[in-house]
Amino acid sequence: MHPSESGDRAAVCRSNKSQEAPPRRQEVKSALASKAGVSRDVGAPSAALEAMVLQIKELLLGLEAVAIGGLLRQAARIEVKGDGELVGELDILVQDAISAHFESDGVRVFGEEGAFQPELLRSGKVILVDPVDGTHNYMLGLPMFGCMCTLLEDGVAAASVIWLPVEQRLEGGGIYVATRGGGAWLHRAESEPIALSVSANSSLAASFVALEGKTQKIARSLAARHLVAASRRARIGLSSCWAGTRVAQGARTLTSLDVLLCVEAKPWDTLPIALLIEEAGGRVTDLSGTPWSLTNCSTLLMTNGHLHAQALDALRCGDAGVAR
């Protein structure tokens, strides 16, 4: 997919006054209760939840050689699913590894590859898996792909783990972890985790925007075009895992990704990054401003919080018809 540049800003509705930027997050849990535009009870994750997160992390790290080898060789077997989407060997390998490890302990595992029953996600402990987010990038030999897992407890996203194999190989990191009330963190080899914070940018006109979803739906969306036109720069098709992790760490990258619009996505595409971004101090809603949840996670606006109202206004100028 080709990058999209921002267009004429003059035709876009002007925004409401933005929020003040919150202070940089400290790497101590006492500072994790401050979220931009987010208000909810904050509590330390349970020992059982932390253990599950650690197990998922170790399982994924053990697959690095397979993931990088397949990317470099471009020799993986590819199949076409009934909906026209691609599935490769790595998709099956990742989901099977997680299923085999956790289902024996009574934890249900659902994901993109396999039968999906939404009603079964609303009770008990469930792991929702997107084994290879950015499959087409992977098949093209592009590095923007990864694996995303969400741990649900009675239908609520309690934790997420996002693994970017190429980033792991290049930087010794590549594992992003968020727990509800516990913050968002980048885990690096042989060093302490780094607390993540969104950018402090409060101007949509100076923002960097990403769009994820079906190419044709985004291309036909007047609302998405208005959002792009109101920004400084935009990209389509980075993959949800790469775009979401860039928004969550906007305070530490050389230039920040400030806004992510996901269009008609599946729960495994949006829930992991929604929790990560929110725990990093951002804000996530649907296009009416309603907070995200398991039953409201298809089309979502994810921002650093400071320019969320401006982004919503820009989308509404396009008649809010993102999926039209």
C-alpha positions as a Python dict, from the first residue, in 0.01 Angstrom:
ca = {
    (1, 'M'): (0, 0, 0),
    (2, 'H'): (123, 344, -81),
    (3, 'P'): (182, 616, 182),
    (4, 'S'): (-78, 891, 194),
    (5, 'E'): (29, 1251, 241),
    (6, 'S'): (-192, 1513, 406),
    (7, 'G'): (-382, 1751, 185),
    (8, 'D'): (-540, 2090, 210),
    (9, 'R'): (-610, 2170, 574),
    (10, 'A'): (-829, 2469, 498),
    (11, 'A'): (-1133, 2257, 415),
    (12, 'V'): (-1137, 2084, 751),
    (13, 'C'): (-1347, 2193, 1049),
    (14, 'R'): (-1151, 2371, 1319),
    (15, 'S'): (-1095, 2195, 1645),
    (16, 'N'): (-1183, 2249, 2005),
    (17, 'K'): (-915, 2367, 2241),
    (18, 'S'): (-683, 2077, 2328),
    (19, 'Q'): (-600, 1941, 2670),
    (20, 'E'): (-284, 2019, 2856),
    (21, 'A'): (2, 1772, 2819),
    (22, 'P'): (47, 1547, 3122),
    (23, 'P'): (391, 1507, 3279),
    (24, 'R'): (630, 1239, 3156),
    (25, 'R'): (555, 902, 3316),
    (26, 'Q'): (804, 789, 3580),
    (27, 'E'): (916, 429, 3593),
    (28, 'V'): (745, 368, 3923),
    (29, 'K'): (396, 236, 3978),
    (30, 'S'): (289, 535, 4186),
    (31, 'A'): (292, 747, 3871),
    (32, 'L'): (82, 510, 3664),
    (33, 'A'): (-256, 638, 3785),
    (34, 'S'): (-234, 958, 3578),
    (35, 'K'): (-393, 912, 3234),
    (36, 'A'): (-481, 1173, 2977),
    (37, 'G'): (-859, 1176, 2934),
    (38, 'V'): (-902, 838, 3110),
    (39, 'S'): (-1078, 782, 3441),
    (40, 'R'): (-1112, 437, 3596),
    (41, 'D'): (-1013, 234, 3899),
    (42, 'V'): (-644, 146, 3902),
    (43, 'G'): (-509, -160, 4075),
    (44, 'A'): (-198, -375, 4054),
    (45, 'P'): (-235, -678, 3827),
    (46, 'S'): (-270, -1010, 4007),
    (47, 'A'): (20, -1251, 4037),
    (48, 'A'): (-169, -1502, 3821),
    (49, 'L'): (-219, -1244, 3547),
    (50, 'E'): (146, -1140, 3557),
    (51, 'A'): (248, -1508, 3533),
    (52, 'M'): (32, -1556, 3222),
    (53, 'V'): (182, -1247, 3061),
    (54, 'L'): (533, -1378, 3131),
    (55, 'Q'): (448, -1718, 2982),
    (56, 'I'): (312, -1560, 2663),
    (57, 'K'): (621, -1342, 2636),
    (58, 'E'): (855, -1642, 2667),
    (59, 'L'): (655, -1847, 2415),
    (60, 'L'): (674, -1568, 2157),
    (61, 'L'): (1044, -1500, 2209),
    (62, 'G'): (1111, -1868, 2144),
    (63, 'L'): (967, -1831, 1792),
    (64, 'E'): (1201, -1552, 1682),
    (65, 'A'): (1422, -1769, 1459),
    (66, 'V'): (1118, -1911, 1278),
    (67, 'A'): (963, -1567, 1224),
    (68, 'I'): (1281, -1400, 1097),
    (69, 'G'): (1380, -1703, 889),
    (70, 'G'): (1046, -1708, 712),
    (71, 'L'): (1068, -1333, 646),
    (72, 'L'): (1415, -1360, 492),
    (73, 'R'): (1362, -1680, 292),
    (74, 'Q'): (1011, -1593, 170),
    (75, 'A'): (953, -1965, 141),
    (76, 'A'): (658, -2017, 375),
    (77, 'R'): (350, -2204, 255),
    (78, 'I'): (58, -1967, 193),
    (79, 'E'): (-311, -2048, 187),
    (80, 'V'): (-608, -1830, 96),
    (81, 'K'): (-896, -1832, 345),
    (82, 'G'): (-1261, -1815, 253),
    (83, 'D'): (-1270, -1438, 305),
    (84, 'G'): (-976, -1390, 68),
    (85, 'E'): (-724, -1319, 345),
    (86, 'L'): (-386, -1493, 349),
    (87, 'V'): (-267, -1734, 614),
    (88, 'G'): (86, -1873, 638),
    (89, 'E'): (277, -2129, 840),
    (90, 'L'): (378, -1877, 1105),
    (91, 'D'): (11, -1792, 1175),
    (92, 'I'): (-66, -2156, 1252),
    (93, 'L'): (256, -2214, 1448),
    (94, 'V'): (202, -1917, 1683),
    (95, 'Q'): (-163, -1991, 1755),
    (96, 'D'): (-98, -2364, 1805),
    (97, 'A'): (189, -2291, 2046),
    (98, 'I'): (-23, -2063, 2263),
    (99, 'S'): (-324, -2295, 2250),
    (100, 'A'): (-119, -2602, 2347),
    (101, 'H'): (38, -2422, 2643),
    (102, 'F'): (-270, -2266, 2798),
    (103, 'E'): (-569, -2481, 2708),
    (104, 'S'): (-442, -2764, 2928),
    (105, 'D'): (-480, -2520, 3220),
    (106, 'G'): (-841, -2446, 3132),
    (107, 'V'): (-774, -2112, 2961),
    (108, 'R'): (-961, -2082, 2634),
    (109, 'V'): (-768, -1954, 2332),
    (110, 'F'): (-940, -1793, 2033),
    (111, 'G'): (-788, -1616, 1738),
    (112, 'E'): (-785, -1522, 1376),
    (113, 'E'): (-691, -1873, 1265),
    (114, 'G'): (-973, -2097, 1378),
    (115, 'A'): (-1339, -2096, 1474),
    (116, 'F'): (-1436, -1766, 1635),
    (117, 'Q'): (-1730, -1751, 1877),
    (118, 'P'): (-1768, -1398, 2019),
    (119, 'E'): (-2016, -1504, 2288),
    (120, 'L'): (-1749, -1725, 2447),
    (121, 'L'): (-1523, -1426, 2515),
    (122, 'R'): (-1751, -1276, 2779),
    (123, 'S'): (-1683, -1509, 3071),
    (124, 'G'): (-1382, -1663, 3241),
    (125, 'K'): (-1021, -1634, 3127),
    (126, 'V'): (-965, -1611, 2751),
    (127, 'I'): (-660, -1539, 2538),
    (128, 'L'): (-742, -1370, 2208),
    (129, 'V'): (-462, -1413, 1952),
    (130, 'D'): (-370, -1242, 1627),
    (131, 'P'): (-80, -1475, 1538),
    (132, 'V'): (54, -1262, 1254),
    (133, 'D'): (-78, -908, 1233),
    (134, 'G'): (42, -763, 903),
    (135, 'T'): (40, -1093, 712),
    (136, 'H'): (61, -920, 374),
    (137, 'N'): (363, -719, 491),
    (138, 'Y'): (526, -1043, 604),
    (139, 'M'): (454, -1212, 271),
    (140, 'L'): (606, -914, 89),
    (141, 'G'): (924, -935, 295),
    (142, 'L'): (843, -615, 486),
    (143, 'P'): (935, -594, 856),
    (144, 'M'): (607, -439, 978),
    (145, 'F'): (439, -746, 1121),
    (146, 'G'): (397, -896, 1466),
    (147, 'C'): (188, -1105, 1702),
    (148, 'M'): (-72, -964, 1941),
    (149, 'C'): (-239, -1132, 2238),
    (150, 'T'): (-512, -1001, 2467),
    (151, 'L'): (-595, -1158, 2802),
    (152, 'L'): (-964, -1122, 2878),
    (153, 'E'): (-1117, -1171, 3222),
    (154, 'D'): (-1496, -1193, 3210),
    (155, 'G'): (-1501, -998, 2884),
    (156, 'V'): (-1268, -718, 2998),
    (157, 'A'): (-922, -668, 2849),
    (158, 'A'): (-691, -722, 3148),
    (159, 'A'): (-356, -738, 2969),
    (160, 'S'): (-200, -738, 2626),
    (161, 'V'): (130, -862, 2485),
    (162, 'I'): (257, -743, 2147),
    (163, 'W'): (565, -898, 1985),
    (164, 'L'): (753, -736, 1695),
    (165, 'P'): (1014, -994, 1582),
    (166, 'V'): (1216, -762, 1358),
    (167, 'E'): (1239, -495, 1628),
    (168, 'Q'): (1348, -767, 1869),
    (169, 'R'): (1625, -876, 1633),
    (170, 'L'): (1745, -522, 1563),
    (171, 'E'): (1712, -362, 1907),
    (172, 'G'): (1690, -645, 2157),
    (173, 'G'): (1339, -534, 2251),
    (174, 'G'): (1021, -587, 2056),
    (175, 'I'): (796, -704, 2341),
    (176, 'Y'): (529, -457, 2453),
    (177, 'V'): (319, -534, 2761),
    (178, 'A'): (20, -354, 2911),
    (179, 'T'): (-184, -450, 3214),
    (180, 'R'): (-499, -269, 3318),
    (181, 'G'): (-393, -22, 3582),
    (182, 'G'): (-29, -131, 3554),
    (183, 'G'): (94, 86, 3269),
    (184, 'A'): (247, 18, 2930),
    (185, 'W'): (600, -113, 2903),
    (186, 'L'): (866, -201, 2646),
    (187, 'H'): (1063, -510, 2750),
    (188, 'R'): (1425, -523, 2632),
    (189, 'A'): (1681, -800, 2663),
    (190, 'E'): (1907, -777, 2968),
    (191, 'S'): (1765, -445, 3089),
    (192, 'E'): (1478, -311, 3295),
    (193, 'P'): (1145, -253, 3113),
    (194, 'I'): (1092, 100, 2983),
    (195, 'A'): (769, 279, 3079),
    (196, 'L'): (588, 411, 2772),
    (197, 'S'): (416, 746, 2730),
    (198, 'V'): (226, 897, 2439),
    (199, 'S'): (341, 1219, 2276),
    (200, 'A'): (265, 1565, 2413),
    (201, 'N'): (158, 1702, 2073),
    (202, 'S'): (-165, 1900, 2108),
    (203, 'S'): (-211, 2013, 1748),
    (204, 'L'): (-386, 1795, 1491),
    (205, 'A'): (-235, 2013, 1217),
    (206, 'A'): (111, 1908, 1337),
    (207, 'S'): (21, 1543, 1390),
    (208, 'F'): (127, 1217, 1228),
    (209, 'V'): (-174, 993, 1153),
    (210, 'A'): (-198, 621, 1069),
    (211, 'L'): (-495, 437, 922),
    (212, 'E'): (-558, 62, 945),
    (213, 'G'): (-832, -148, 789),
    (214, 'K'): (-949, -274, 454),
    (215, 'T'): (-782, -69, 183),
    (216, 'Q'): (-1096, -6, -22),
    (217, 'K'): (-1304, 97, 281),
    (218, 'I'): (-1043, 355, 382),
    (219, 'A'): (-1008, 476, 22),
    (220, 'R'): (-1384, 538, -4),
    (221, 'S'): (-1413, 711, 332),
    (222, 'L'): (-1473, 1085, 319),
    (223, 'A'): (-1427, 1101, 697),
    (224, 'A'): (-1083, 937, 679),
    (225, 'R'): (-981, 1180, 406),
    (226, 'H'): (-1084, 1472, 628),
    (227, 'L'): (-870, 1334, 912),
    (228, 'V'): (-569, 1298, 681),
    (229, 'A'): (-622, 1646, 539),
    (230, 'A'): (-621, 1792, 889),
    (231, 'S'): (-287, 1632, 976),
    (232, 'R'): (75, 1698, 886),
    (233, 'R'): (149, 1349, 753),
    (234, 'A'): (-28, 1012, 723),
    (235, 'R'): (46, 646, 655),
    (236, 'I'): (-183, 357, 560),
    (237, 'G'): (-107, -8, 623),
    (238, 'L'): (184, -2, 868),
    (239, 'S'): (0, -287, 1048),
    (240, 'S'): (-198, -241, 1367),
    (241, 'C'): (80, -377, 1588),
    (242, 'W'): (345, -137, 1455),
    (243, 'A'): (112, 165, 1441),
    (244, 'G'): (-29, 102, 1788),
    (245, 'T'): (311, 62, 1951),
    (246, 'R'): (431, 384, 1784),
    (247, 'V'): (138, 581, 1929),
    (248, 'A'): (201, 433, 2275),
    (249, 'Q'): (567, 540, 2276),
    (250, 'G'): (531, 878, 2107),
    (251, 'A'): (726, 1049, 2387),
    (252, 'R'): (1045, 853, 2312),
    (253, 'T'): (1058, 830, 1930),
    (254, 'L'): (1232, 1087, 1709),
    (255, 'T'): (898, 1186, 1562),
    (256, 'S'): (568, 1085, 1715),
    (257, 'L'): (271, 899, 1572),
    (258, 'D'): (-19, 1076, 1741),
    (259, 'V'): (-340, 935, 1589),
    (260, 'L'): (-448, 589, 1473),
    (261, 'L'): (-783, 522, 1306),
    (262, 'C'): (-884, 155, 1280),
    (263, 'V'): (-1172, 85, 1041),
    (264, 'E'): (-1400, -219, 1073),
    (265, 'A'): (-1135, -429, 1243),
    (266, 'K'): (-1168, -749, 1445),
    (267, 'P'): (-1124, -765, 1824),
    (268, 'W'): (-780, -925, 1794),
    (269, 'D'): (-670, -627, 1581),
    (270, 'T'): (-784, -350, 1816),
    (271, 'L'): (-806, -471, 2177),
    (272, 'P'): (-430, -524, 2235),
    (273, 'I'): (-328, -181, 2107),
    (274, 'A'): (-627, -5, 2265),
    (275, 'L'): (-515, -120, 2610),
    (276, 'L'): (-149, -41, 2538),
    (277, 'I'): (-226, 313, 2418),
    (278, 'E'): (-466, 385, 2703),
    (279, 'E'): (-217, 260, 2961),
    (280, 'A'): (51, 481, 2802),
    (281, 'G'): (-170, 784, 2867),
    (282, 'G'): (-369, 798, 2544),
    (283, 'R'): (-739, 789, 2473),
    (284, 'V'): (-943, 536, 2274),
    (285, 'T'): (-1309, 572, 2170),
    (286, 'D'): (-1541, 499, 1884),
    (287, 'L'): (-1630, 785, 1650),
    (288, 'S'): (-1907, 909, 1878),
    (289, 'G'): (-1666, 941, 2169),
    (290, 'T'): (-1789, 629, 2349),
    (291, 'P'): (-1511, 434, 2526),
    (292, 'W'): (-1393, 107, 2373),
    (293, 'S'): (-1490, -234, 2505),
    (294, 'L'): (-1517, -594, 2387),
    (295, 'T'): (-1851, -512, 2224),
    (296, 'N'): (-1737, -174, 2090),
    (297, 'C'): (-1401, -232, 1923),
    (298, 'S'): (-1452, -245, 1546),
    (299, 'T'): (-1398, 114, 1431),
    (300, 'L'): (-1188, 303, 1686),
    (301, 'L'): (-1000, 630, 1713),
    (302, 'M'): (-680, 601, 1917),
    (303, 'T'): (-484, 915, 2002),
    (304, 'N'): (-240, 1063, 2251),
    (305, 'G'): (-545, 1213, 2425),
    (306, 'H'): (-444, 1575, 2381),
    (307, 'L'): (-584, 1608, 2029),
    (308, 'H'): (-861, 1349, 2053),
    (309, 'A'): (-1141, 1608, 2036),
    (310, 'Q'): (-979, 1767, 1730),
    (311, 'A'): (-956, 1430, 1555),
    (312, 'L'): (-1320, 1350, 1633),
    (313, 'D'): (-1422, 1689, 1491),
    (314, 'A'): (-1226, 1621, 1171),
    (315, 'L'): (-1394, 1283, 1128),
    (316, 'R'): (-1739, 1435, 1186),
    (317, 'C'): (-1669, 1689, 916),
    (318, 'G'): (-1653, 1388, 685),
    (319, 'D'): (-2001, 1287, 802),
    (320, 'A'): (-1840, 1026, 1034),
    (321, 'G'): (-1905, 770, 763),
    (322, 'V'): (-1572, 593, 790),
    (323, 'A'): (-1708, 263, 665),
    (324, 'R'): (-1927, 403, 388),
}
